[in-house]
Amino acid sequence: MRAQQTDRIARQGVALAMRAFEAMGFAFREQHESDYGIDAHVELIEGDRPTGRLLGVQVKAGPSYLSEQTGNNYVFRANAKHVDYWINHALPALVCLADLDHDVVYWQLIDSDTAESTGANYRVMVPKDQVIDDQSLPALRDILTMVVPQDRYTLSKTNDVSHGTAKRYSFKAVLNGTFSKADIASIVRQITTEGAGRRYYRSHLVKRRWGDSDAQVVWTFIYPSMDDHANNNPVCRGLWINPSLPQDARACSH
């Protein structure tokens, strides 16, 4: 069996993007599941502390993605289905064009301002001076997901719902005020990230089974008010599953 040339080029592009982001101080987490349009999540690390501020990254590599140019821009073309996915994604989404010959990665945010309709499809201008390097760090910091102060929501309930094949936590939180969809998405990410690292056990048997390990499954339920909490009427439900967890140990609902 011979590897496809396009597959090898794609892998090289992701590897180049990983090196570029990690050199800037980001954690680069490749998404190994089916490709729905996001190749990796990147998280800003400050010192040795993860910030919880994230971007979604789609990497395109190969000469064809750098062949169309206008002025000081590369022209990236995409279909409406992918553009709609990126614009409505919970994370700000970047398209990254990897120039393998020169070890350079160009980037552009995909949003309603940068994605220009051409009728059936879209085009996005990717500036040649917008490179994944330290000079772009201030601009990238401005578009990272926000961190919502913890006093703006109340973690009302924590449940350990682990079983023999997975350490699982469930969290319920009540909002203290009015929030946008992006705010709520940030709260879910924060609770998930912090909650997975908690050390809470419902019994000595569960503690003995899972010890000092992180949770592998985290459910998050967000309620707009205490009344909604009392009536079990969440405005948002989140489910995170560690990608390394075997399929037969994964949870579908809670």
PAFI-669416 format. One line per field, with one value per residue: x, z, y of N, C-alpha, C in turn; residue in one letter. Coordinates in Angstrom, 2 decimals, padded with zeros to 5 digits. Each point is the difference from the previous one (the first is absolute). Layout:
BEGIN
n_px: c(X; ...)
n_pz: c(Z; ...)
n_py: c(Y; ...)
ca_px: c(X; ...)
ca_pz: c(Z; ...)
ca_py: c(Y; ...)
c_px: c(X; ...)
c_pz: c(Z; ...)
c_py: c(Y; ...)
code: c(A; ...)
This chain:
BEGIN
n_px: c(000.86; -000.33; 000.67; -001.16; 000.44; -001.30; -000.09; 001.11; -000.44; -001.21; 000.61; 000.75; -001.13; -000.66; 001.03; 000.01; -001.34; 000.14; 001.06; -000.70; -001.14; 000.63; 000.65; -001.30; -000.03; -000.46; -000.99; 000.48; -001.31; 000.63; -000.98; 000.06; -001.12; -001.17; 000.50; -000.52; 001.29; 000.33; 001.24; -000.10; 000.10; 000.18; 000.78; -000.21; 001.32; -000.22; 001.32; -000.45; -000.78; -000.81; -000.35; -000.26; 000.89; -000.94; 000.52; -000.85; 000.71; -000.14; 000.77; 000.48; 000.50; 001.05; 000.67; -000.99; 000.23; 001.17; -000.72; -001.12; 000.37; -000.22; 000.75; -000.15; -000.90; -000.05; -000.58; -000.71; -000.35; -001.27; -000.62; -001.27; -000.01; 001.24; -000.27; -001.17; 000.66; 000.95; -000.90; -000.69; 001.28; 000.04; 001.03; 000.73; -000.28; 001.21; 000.22; 000.82; 000.70; 000.39; 001.03; -000.03; 000.09; -000.72; -000.65; -001.05; -000.73; -000.85; -000.65; -001.26; -000.65; -000.80; -000.55; -001.09; 001.06; 000.69; -001.12; 000.44; -001.32; 000.16; -001.09; 000.47; 001.14; 001.15; 000.52; 001.22; 000.29; 001.10; 000.22; 000.89; -000.39; -000.99; 001.10; -000.06; 000.23; 001.04; 000.21; -000.55; 000.81; 000.27; 000.04; 000.73; 000.68; -000.17; 000.25; 000.84; -000.52; -001.01; 000.46; -001.05; 000.01; 000.56; 000.08; 000.08; 000.41; -000.97; 001.04; -001.19; 000.51; 000.70; -000.08; 000.40; -000.02; 001.16; 000.56; -000.03; -000.56; -000.54; 000.89; -001.18; -000.05; -000.92; -000.09; -000.58; -000.27; -000.15; -000.51; 000.93; -001.11; 000.06; 000.00; 000.99; -000.25; 000.83; -000.64; -001.17; 000.41; 000.43; -001.17; -000.61; 000.81; -000.22; -001.29; -000.03; 000.79; -000.62; -001.20; 000.56; 000.61; -001.29; 000.09; -001.15; -000.34; -000.92; 001.09; 000.38; -001.00; -000.73; 000.33; -000.19; -001.10; -000.26; 000.21; 001.18; -000.82; 000.09; -001.11; -000.63; -001.05; -000.42; -001.08; -000.57; -000.71; -000.43; -000.30; -000.99; -000.66; -000.16; -000.99; 000.79; 000.91; -000.92; -000.30; 001.31; 000.15; 001.01; 000.79; 000.91; 000.30; 001.04; 000.67; 001.01; 000.63; 000.87; 000.67; 000.81; -001.18; 000.08; -000.42; 000.32; 000.88; -000.37; -000.36; -001.23; -000.41; -000.67)
n_pz: c(000.00; -000.82; 000.78; 000.08; -001.10; -000.27; 000.43; -000.67; -001.03; 000.17; 000.22; -001.04; -000.59; 000.53; -000.36; -001.16; -000.08; 000.38; -000.78; -000.95; 000.30; 000.11; -001.07; -000.20; 000.51; -001.09; 000.63; -000.79; -000.04; -000.70; -000.86; 000.60; 000.44; -000.49; -001.18; 000.89; -000.09; 001.10; -000.32; 000.72; 001.31; 000.08; 001.07; 000.36; 000.12; 001.22; -000.18; 001.07; -000.16; -000.23; -001.00; -000.69; -000.62; -000.90; -001.01; -001.01; -000.50; -001.22; -000.26; -000.95; -000.67; -000.62; -001.14; -000.11; 001.32; -000.63; -000.90; 000.66; -000.60; 000.88; -000.56; 001.29; -000.72; 000.71; -001.01; 001.10; -000.67; 000.41; 000.23; -000.25; -000.16; -000.49; -000.79; -000.23; -000.14; -000.71; -000.69; 000.01; -000.18; 001.07; -000.75; 000.17; -001.30; -000.08; -001.20; -000.06; -000.81; -000.12; -000.03; -000.49; -001.13; 000.69; 000.48; -000.69; 001.00; -000.98; 000.58; 000.16; 000.74; 000.17; -000.50; 000.37; 000.56; 000.31; 000.24; -001.23; -000.11; -000.75; 000.73; -000.59; -000.12; 000.67; 000.14; 000.45; 000.27; -000.27; 000.82; -000.89; 000.64; -000.10; 000.73; 000.19; 000.71; 000.70; -001.22; -000.22; 001.04; -000.05; -001.32; 000.17; 000.92; -000.91; -000.73; 000.98; 000.31; 000.53; 001.11; 000.42; 000.72; 000.94; 000.34; -001.31; 000.61; 000.42; 000.40; -000.36; -000.89; 000.69; -001.01; 000.76; -001.31; 000.59; -000.90; -000.20; -001.10; 000.78; 000.24; 000.60; -000.39; 000.81; -000.68; 000.97; -000.86; 000.82; -001.04; 000.23; -000.73; -000.96; -000.82; -000.84; -001.22; -000.41; 000.86; -000.36; -001.26; 000.35; 000.60; -001.01; -000.82; 000.73; 000.14; -001.29; -000.36; 000.84; -000.43; -001.20; 000.52; 000.34; 001.30; -000.54; 001.06; -000.52; -000.09; 001.01; -000.42; -000.28; 001.17; 000.52; -000.75; 000.24; 001.28; -000.50; -000.72; -001.16; 000.00; -000.50; 000.78; -000.58; 000.76; -000.71; 001.02; -000.86; 001.11; -000.63; 000.86; 001.28; -000.48; -001.02; 000.92; 000.75; -001.17; 000.19; -000.22; -000.40; -000.12; 000.59; -000.81; 000.72; -000.92; 000.84; -001.00; 000.85; -001.04; 001.04; 000.46; 000.26; -001.20; 000.47; 000.33; -001.19; 000.41; -000.24; 001.21; 000.68)
n_py: c(-001.20; 000.98; 000.81; 000.61; 000.60; 000.13; -001.26; -000.31; 000.73; -000.55; -001.17; 000.27; 000.39; -001.03; -000.78; 000.67; -000.08; -001.25; -000.11; 000.63; -000.65; -001.16; 000.49; 000.31; -001.22; -000.61; -000.63; -000.92; -000.12; -000.91; 000.20; -001.17; 000.52; -000.38; 000.35; 000.84; 000.31; -000.65; 000.34; 001.12; -000.16; 001.31; -000.14; 001.26; -000.19; 000.45; 000.03; -000.62; 001.08; -001.03; 000.79; -001.11; 000.79; -000.23; -000.69; -000.03; -001.01; 000.48; -001.05; 000.79; -001.03; 000.49; -000.08; -000.88; -000.05; 000.06; -000.64; 000.25; 001.11; 000.95; 000.97; 000.30; -000.69; -001.12; -000.62; -000.16; -001.09; 000.14; -001.16; 000.24; -001.33; 000.04; 001.03; -000.53; -001.13; 000.63; 000.71; -001.13; -000.26; -000.79; -000.42; 001.11; 000.01; -000.54; 000.54; -001.05; 000.77; -001.27; 000.83; -001.23; 000.70; 000.89; -001.06; 000.43; 000.49; 000.25; 001.04; -000.36; 000.88; -001.05; 001.09; 000.64; 000.58; -001.09; -000.69; 000.09; 000.14; -001.10; -000.19; -001.10; 000.66; -000.06; 001.22; -000.28; 001.26; -000.66; 001.04; 000.38; 001.11; -000.89; -000.12; -001.32; 001.11; 000.40; 000.49; -001.19; -000.21; 001.32; -000.18; -001.10; 000.67; 000.96; -001.10; -000.28; -001.18; 000.66; 000.51; -000.67; 001.14; -000.75; 001.29; -000.23; -001.08; -000.82; -000.71; -000.47; -000.86; -000.89; -000.83; -001.00; -000.20; -000.24; -000.83; -001.29; 000.53; 000.93; 000.95; 000.24; 001.29; 000.50; 001.13; 000.69; 000.99; 001.03; 000.63; 000.91; 000.08; 000.91; -001.04; 000.25; -000.48; 000.95; 000.83; -000.52; 000.07; 001.21; 000.21; -000.58; 000.68; 001.10; -000.24; -000.30; 001.03; 000.86; -000.35; -000.18; 001.06; 000.01; -000.06; -000.37; -000.70; -000.75; -000.75; -000.74; -000.76; 001.09; 000.54; -001.19; 000.02; 001.30; -000.05; 000.37; -000.72; 000.63; 000.73; -001.04; 000.24; 001.12; -000.07; 000.96; 000.46; 000.92; 000.66; 000.64; -000.79; 000.33; 000.76; 000.33; 000.26; 000.60; 000.56; -000.10; 001.30; -000.75; 001.07; -000.78; -001.02; -000.33; -000.65; -000.23; -000.64; -000.50; 000.53; -000.20; 000.39; -001.30; -000.38; -001.19; 000.98; 000.42; 001.22; -000.40; -000.23; 000.91)
ca_px: c(-000.86; 000.79; -000.66; -000.36; 000.81; -000.77; -000.03; 001.31; 000.10; -000.88; 000.64; 001.12; -000.56; -000.40; 001.23; 000.59; -000.84; 000.23; 001.28; -000.13; -000.81; 000.67; 001.11; -000.58; -000.50; -001.32; -000.13; -000.63; -000.65; -000.57; -001.27; 000.23; -001.26; -000.37; 000.29; -001.17; 000.40; 000.96; 001.09; 000.62; -000.31; 001.21; -000.27; 001.09; 000.62; 000.78; 000.90; -000.36; -001.42; -000.99; -000.91; -001.37; -000.36; 000.18; -000.32; -000.09; 000.91; -000.08; 001.27; 000.05; 001.40; 000.26; 000.09; -001.28; -000.63; 000.75; 000.13; -000.84; 000.40; -000.44; 000.66; 000.84; -000.78; -000.36; -001.45; -000.45; -001.39; -000.66; -001.43; -000.86; -000.18; 001.14; 000.02; -001.06; 000.49; 001.03; -000.55; -000.88; 000.72; 000.13; 001.31; 000.42; 000.63; 001.02; 000.54; 001.45; 000.59; 001.38; 000.98; 000.98; 001.31; 000.66; -000.27; -000.79; -001.44; -000.81; -001.26; -001.08; -001.22; -001.19; -001.22; -000.89; 000.70; 001.08; -000.52; -000.73; -000.77; 000.17; -001.17; -000.15; 001.12; 000.57; 001.44; 000.56; 001.32; 000.97; 001.12; 001.34; 000.74; -000.67; 000.73; 000.00; 001.27; -000.16; -000.58; -001.45; -000.56; -001.01; -001.24; -000.63; -000.53; -001.24; -001.13; -000.17; -001.19; 000.16; -000.13; -001.07; 000.29; -000.78; -001.08; -001.16; -000.83; 000.12; 000.01; -000.99; -000.02; 001.01; -000.29; 000.90; -000.83; 000.97; -000.23; 001.24; 000.81; 000.23; -000.21; -000.96; -000.55; -001.12; -000.02; -001.11; 000.37; -001.05; 000.55; -000.29; -000.17; -000.31; 001.20; -000.11; 000.32; 001.45; 000.30; -000.41; 000.96; 001.22; -000.25; 000.02; 001.39; 000.71; -000.44; 000.49; 001.45; 000.32; -000.70; 000.66; 001.15; -000.38; 000.20; -001.21; -000.44; -001.23; 000.22; 001.39; 000.23; 000.28; 001.33; 000.99; 000.05; 000.50; 001.18; 000.32; -000.18; -001.00; -001.24; 000.03; -001.28; -000.54; -001.26; -000.20; -001.36; -000.01; -001.36; -000.04; -000.44; -000.23; -001.29; 000.24; 000.74; -000.96; -000.88; 000.87; -000.20; 001.27; 000.07; 001.07; 000.56; 001.28; 000.57; 001.38; 000.53; 001.41; 000.10; 000.67; -000.88; -000.53; -001.39; -000.97; -000.08; -000.50; -001.38; -000.81; -000.95; 000.04)
ca_pz: c(000.00; -000.09; 000.58; -000.97; 000.08; 000.65; 001.44; 000.56; 000.02; 001.07; 001.26; 000.13; 000.30; 001.41; 000.81; -000.07; 000.80; 001.40; 000.42; 000.02; 001.15; 001.25; 000.17; 000.53; 001.34; -000.01; -000.05; -001.27; 000.20; -001.27; 000.09; -000.77; -000.44; -001.38; -000.31; -000.30; -000.37; 000.98; 000.14; 001.32; 000.95; 000.59; 001.25; 000.44; 001.27; 000.53; 000.95; -000.06; 000.34; -001.08; 000.23; -000.39; -001.16; -001.09; -001.40; -000.88; -001.13; -001.19; -000.71; -001.40; -000.42; -001.40; -000.92; -000.55; 000.90; -000.09; -001.42; -000.37; 000.78; -000.45; 000.84; 001.04; 000.63; -000.62; -000.07; 000.43; -000.40; 000.76; -000.28; 000.99; 001.15; 000.91; 000.53; 001.01; 001.16; 000.68; 000.57; 001.11; 000.96; 001.35; 000.07; -001.17; -000.92; -000.91; -001.08; -000.04; -001.24; 000.31; -001.10; 000.41; -000.59; 000.73; 001.43; 000.42; 000.09; -000.06; 000.67; -000.04; 000.72; -000.83; 000.58; -000.99; -000.66; -000.87; -000.97; -001.04; -000.86; -001.46; -000.55; 000.63; 000.90; 000.67; -000.05; 001.17; -000.25; 001.05; -000.23; -000.02; 001.18; 001.18; 000.15; 001.36; 000.68; 001.16; -000.38; -000.08; 001.30; 000.49; -000.76; 000.35; 001.36; -000.05; -000.51; 000.80; 000.85; 001.24; 001.28; 000.76; 001.43; 000.68; 000.81; -000.86; 000.02; 001.24; -000.16; 001.02; 000.35; -000.60; 000.19; -000.51; -000.59; -000.58; 000.09; -000.07; -001.21; -000.27; 001.07; -000.59; 000.87; -000.49; 000.65; -000.26; 000.31; -000.17; -000.47; 000.79; -000.95; -001.39; -000.74; -001.41; -000.33; 000.12; 001.44; 000.54; -000.51; 000.79; 001.33; -000.14; -000.16; 001.26; 000.97; -000.47; 000.18; 001.42; 000.63; -000.31; 000.87; 001.41; 000.69; 000.80; -000.14; 000.75; 000.95; 000.10; -001.07; -001.23; 000.18; -000.16; -001.41; -000.91; 000.58; -000.28; -001.44; -000.43; -000.55; -001.43; -000.54; 000.79; -000.41; 000.55; -000.15; 000.30; 000.27; 000.01; 001.31; 001.00; -000.32; -001.06; 000.63; 000.79; -000.95; -000.91; -001.32; -000.39; -001.27; -000.76; 000.52; -000.63; 000.26; -000.47; 000.15; -000.36; -001.27; 000.17; 000.67; -000.95; -000.40; 000.85; 001.31; -000.19; 000.40; -001.03; 000.65; 001.47)
ca_py: c(001.20; 001.22; 001.18; 001.02; 001.21; 001.07; -000.28; 000.33; 001.46; 000.49; -000.28; 000.93; 001.31; 000.02; -000.01; 001.33; 000.89; -000.34; 000.59; 001.46; 000.40; -000.34; 000.94; 001.23; -000.22; -000.63; -001.46; -000.38; -001.29; -000.45; -000.72; -001.22; -000.59; 000.34; 001.39; 000.80; 001.35; 000.53; -000.97; 000.07; 001.06; 000.54; 000.70; 000.85; -000.34; 001.12; -000.64; -001.41; -000.04; 000.08; 001.13; -000.31; 000.82; -000.95; 000.23; -001.16; 000.19; -000.85; 000.12; -000.40; -000.02; -000.37; 001.14; 000.44; 000.97; 001.25; 000.33; 001.15; 001.17; 001.32; 000.98; -000.58; -001.06; -001.28; -000.15; -001.32; -000.23; -001.06; -000.08; 000.65; -000.88; 000.14; 001.37; 000.07; -000.74; 000.78; 001.22; -000.34; -000.85; 000.58; 000.63; 000.76; -000.94; 000.51; -000.82; 000.15; -000.48; -000.41; 000.02; -001.00; 000.29; 001.08; -000.16; 001.15; -000.24; 001.22; -000.24; 000.98; -000.33; -000.17; 000.54; 000.59; 001.09; -000.46; -000.95; 000.73; -000.90; 000.09; -000.66; -001.31; -000.24; 001.16; 000.18; 000.68; 000.56; -000.34; 000.92; -000.59; 000.45; -000.55; -001.26; -000.55; 000.25; 000.88; 001.29; -000.16; -000.36; 000.95; -000.12; -001.26; 000.11; 000.78; -000.80; -001.21; -000.04; 000.74; -000.68; 000.65; -000.02; -001.03; 000.55; 000.24; -001.20; -000.75; -001.45; -000.37; -001.42; -000.86; -001.42; -001.02; -001.06; -000.92; -001.44; -000.76; 000.22; 001.43; 000.98; 000.93; 001.03; 000.81; 001.31; 000.91; 001.38; 001.01; 001.27; 001.20; 001.08; -000.33; -000.37; -000.33; -001.39; -000.16; -000.02; -001.30; -000.98; 000.16; -000.55; -001.47; -000.43; 000.19; -001.01; -001.30; -000.08; -000.02; -001.13; -001.27; -000.16; -000.08; -001.27; -000.17; -001.39; -000.24; -001.08; -000.48; -000.96; 000.75; 000.61; -001.05; -000.40; 001.03; 000.64; 001.40; 000.23; 000.98; -000.55; -000.32; 000.47; 001.11; 000.63; 001.34; 000.51; 001.43; 000.48; 001.47; 000.51; -001.03; -000.63; -000.97; -001.09; -000.78; -000.70; -000.76; 000.59; 000.62; 000.73; -000.63; -001.24; -000.33; -001.32; -000.17; -001.35; -000.10; -000.75; -001.29; -000.95; -000.99; 000.21; -000.71; 000.65; 001.36; 000.26; 000.69; 000.92; -000.02)
c_px: c(000.88; -000.81; -000.30; 000.84; -000.74; -000.06; 001.32; 000.18; -000.85; 000.64; 001.19; -000.49; -000.42; 001.23; 000.68; -000.80; 000.21; 001.30; -000.12; -000.79; 000.73; 001.21; -000.49; -000.53; -001.41; 000.15; -000.82; -000.56; -000.72; -001.28; 000.08; -001.30; -000.30; 000.14; -001.27; 000.37; 000.90; 001.07; 000.59; -000.64; 001.33; -000.39; 001.22; 000.49; 000.85; 000.86; -000.20; -001.49; -000.88; -001.01; -001.46; -000.49; 000.44; -000.30; -000.19; 000.82; -000.29; 001.25; -000.16; 001.44; 000.11; -000.04; -001.34; -000.66; 000.72; 000.08; -000.79; 000.32; -000.63; 000.59; 000.94; -000.69; 000.04; -001.51; -000.35; -001.48; -000.58; -001.48; -000.81; -000.17; 001.13; 000.03; -001.06; 000.43; 001.01; -000.57; -000.84; 000.66; 000.10; 001.33; 000.20; 000.82; 000.97; 000.19; 001.49; 000.52; 001.47; 000.84; 001.14; 001.38; 000.78; -000.26; -000.73; -001.47; -000.72; -001.37; -001.00; -001.17; -001.15; -001.20; -000.81; 000.64; 001.03; -000.47; -000.90; -000.70; 000.30; -001.19; -000.22; 001.06; 000.49; 001.49; 000.42; 001.39; 000.90; 001.24; 001.36; 000.84; -000.63; 000.52; -000.10; 001.41; -000.26; -000.64; -001.52; -000.64; -001.01; -001.33; -000.73; -000.59; -001.35; -001.20; -000.16; -001.32; 000.30; 000.00; -001.03; 000.35; -000.93; -001.11; -001.24; -000.86; 000.28; -000.06; -000.86; 000.07; 001.10; -000.35; 001.12; -000.88; 000.90; -000.52; 001.33; 000.88; 000.27; -000.24; -000.85; -000.52; -001.15; -000.05; -001.25; 000.40; -001.17; 000.66; -000.41; -000.10; -000.31; 001.29; -000.31; 000.30; 001.50; 000.41; -000.30; 000.94; 001.31; -000.16; 000.03; 001.42; 000.76; -000.37; 000.53; 001.48; 000.38; -000.60; 000.67; 001.17; -000.33; 000.25; -001.15; -000.53; -001.24; 000.16; 001.47; 000.31; 000.35; 001.37; 001.09; 000.15; 000.71; 001.15; 000.14; -000.16; -001.04; -001.25; 000.14; -001.28; -000.50; -001.29; -000.08; -001.42; -000.02; -001.45; -000.01; -000.42; -000.17; -001.35; 000.16; 000.76; -000.95; -000.92; 000.76; -000.21; 001.28; -000.11; 001.05; 000.45; 001.28; 000.44; 001.39; 000.45; 001.45; 000.15; 000.65; -000.89; -000.57; -001.48; -000.99; -000.12; -000.58; -001.47; -000.72; -000.95; 000.15; -001.31)
c_pz: c(000.00; 000.56; -001.09; 000.21; 000.73; 001.51; 000.66; 000.10; 001.13; 001.37; 000.24; 000.35; 001.46; 000.90; 000.01; 000.84; 001.49; 000.50; 000.14; 001.21; 001.31; 000.26; 000.58; 001.43; 000.05; 000.16; -001.24; 000.16; -001.29; 000.26; -000.89; -000.43; -001.44; -000.23; -000.41; -000.35; 000.99; 000.22; 001.41; 000.84; 000.56; 001.22; 000.41; 001.37; 000.45; 001.14; -000.12; 000.28; -001.24; 000.31; -000.26; -001.17; -001.27; -001.37; -000.68; -001.25; -001.09; -000.83; -001.43; -000.47; -001.45; -000.92; -000.49; 000.87; -000.01; -001.43; -000.40; 000.94; -000.58; 000.96; 000.98; 000.71; -000.81; 000.05; 000.37; -000.33; 000.75; -000.35; 001.16; 001.25; 001.00; 000.63; 001.09; 001.29; 000.79; 000.69; 001.24; 001.04; 001.35; 000.18; -001.20; -000.91; -000.93; -001.15; -000.06; -001.28; 000.25; -001.27; 000.41; -000.54; 000.81; 001.51; 000.59; 000.02; 000.04; 000.61; -000.26; 000.82; -000.99; 000.75; -001.10; -000.73; -001.01; -001.08; -000.99; -000.94; -001.47; -000.72; 000.73; 001.07; 000.64; -000.30; 001.21; -000.36; 001.21; -000.22; 000.08; 001.20; 001.30; 000.19; 001.44; 000.56; 001.10; -000.36; -000.08; 001.36; 000.52; -000.74; 000.34; 001.40; 000.00; -000.44; 000.73; 000.76; 001.33; 001.21; 000.82; 001.49; 000.75; 000.88; -000.84; -000.19; 001.28; -000.30; 001.11; 000.42; -000.76; 000.32; -000.57; -000.50; -000.71; 000.05; -000.25; -001.18; -000.29; 001.26; -000.58; 001.07; -000.70; 000.81; -000.40; 000.46; -000.30; -000.39; 000.92; -000.95; -001.39; -000.79; -001.46; -000.20; 000.17; 001.47; 000.59; -000.48; 000.78; 001.40; -000.05; -000.12; 001.32; 001.02; -000.40; 000.28; 001.47; 000.68; -000.25; 000.93; 001.48; 000.57; 001.00; -000.24; 000.86; 001.04; 000.03; -001.12; -001.31; 000.09; -000.20; -001.47; -000.85; 000.57; -000.37; -001.48; -000.26; -000.51; -001.51; -000.71; 000.92; -000.63; 000.66; -000.32; 000.48; 000.11; 000.05; 001.35; 000.97; -000.23; -001.09; 000.54; 000.76; -000.90; -001.02; -001.45; -000.47; -001.33; -000.91; 000.70; -000.75; 000.37; -000.62; 000.31; -000.42; -001.25; 000.14; 000.65; -001.02; -000.27; 000.94; 001.40; -000.09; 000.37; -001.09; 000.62; 001.51; 000.54)
c_py: c(001.24; 001.17; 001.02; 001.26; 001.12; -000.21; 000.37; 001.51; 000.58; -000.22; 000.95; 001.40; 000.12; 000.04; 001.37; 001.00; -000.26; 000.64; 001.51; 000.47; -000.28; 000.90; 001.33; -000.17; -000.54; -001.50; -000.33; -001.41; -000.40; -000.78; -001.23; -000.68; 000.42; 001.50; 000.73; 001.43; 000.68; -001.07; -000.02; 001.10; 000.48; 000.84; 000.79; -000.45; 001.19; -000.52; -001.50; -000.19; 000.04; 001.09; -000.35; 000.82; -000.72; 000.58; -001.35; 000.28; -001.01; 000.26; -000.51; 000.12; -000.43; 001.20; 000.52; 001.07; 001.35; 000.51; 001.23; 001.17; 001.26; 001.02; -000.69; -001.15; -001.28; -000.12; -001.44; -000.14; -001.19; -000.02; 000.56; -000.85; 000.17; 001.40; 000.15; -000.71; 000.81; 001.23; -000.30; -000.91; 000.71; 000.71; 000.92; -000.93; 000.71; -000.97; 000.32; -000.64; -000.27; -000.03; -000.92; 000.29; 001.03; -000.05; 001.21; -000.41; 001.33; -000.29; 001.11; -000.52; -000.15; 000.55; 000.67; 001.17; -000.49; -000.98; 000.73; -000.97; 000.26; -000.61; -001.31; -000.24; 001.30; 000.09; 000.83; 000.50; -000.29; 000.85; -000.70; 000.44; -000.49; -001.43; -000.47; 000.13; 001.01; 001.34; -000.07; -000.25; 001.02; -000.12; -001.28; 000.04; 000.72; -000.83; -001.33; 000.04; 000.69; -000.93; 000.77; -000.07; -000.96; 000.55; 000.31; -001.25; -000.76; -001.49; -000.58; -001.46; -000.74; -001.44; -000.85; -001.15; -001.01; -001.44; -000.69; 000.29; 001.47; 000.82; 001.12; 000.97; 000.71; 001.29; 000.78; 001.40; 000.93; 001.32; 001.14; 001.19; -000.52; -000.23; -000.25; -001.49; -000.25; -000.06; -001.39; -001.10; 000.07; -000.60; -001.53; -000.50; 000.12; -001.07; -001.38; -000.16; -000.12; -001.23; -001.33; -000.26; -000.10; -001.40; -000.19; -001.41; -000.23; -001.11; -000.39; -000.99; 000.70; 000.64; -001.02; -000.38; 001.05; 000.83; 001.46; 000.35; 001.09; -000.71; -000.19; 000.43; 001.11; 000.49; 001.38; 000.45; 001.45; 000.48; 001.53; 000.59; -001.16; -000.70; -001.05; -001.21; -000.91; -000.84; -000.83; 000.43; 000.69; 000.74; -000.63; -001.27; -000.30; -001.40; -000.06; -001.41; 000.01; -000.85; -001.37; -001.05; -000.99; 000.22; -000.67; 000.58; 001.40; 000.11; 000.74; 001.02; -000.13; 000.56)
code: c(M; R; A; Q; Q; T; D; R; I; A; R; Q; G; V; A; L; A; M; R; A; F; E; A; M; G; F; A; F; R; E; Q; H; E; S; D; Y; G; I; D; A; H; V; E; L; I; E; G; D; R; P; T; G; R; L; L; G; V; Q; V; K; A; G; P; S; Y; L; S; E; Q; T; G; N; N; Y; V; F; R; A; N; A; K; H; V; D; Y; W; I; N; H; A; L; P; A; L; V; C; L; A; D; L; D; H; D; V; V; Y; W; Q; L; I; D; S; D; T; A; E; S; T; G; A; N; Y; R; V; M; V; P; K; D; Q; V; I; D; D; Q; S; L; P; A; L; R; D; I; L; T; M; V; V; P; Q; D; R; Y; T; L; S; K; T; N; D; V; S; H; G; T; A; K; R; Y; S; F; K; A; V; L; N; G; T; F; S; K; A; D; I; A; S; I; V; R; Q; I; T; T; E; G; A; G; R; R; Y; Y; R; S; H; L; V; K; R; R; W; G; D; S; D; A; Q; V; V; W; T; F; I; Y; P; S; M; D; D; H; A; N; N; N; P; V; C; R; G; L; W; I; N; P; S; L; P; Q; D; A; R; A; C; S; H)
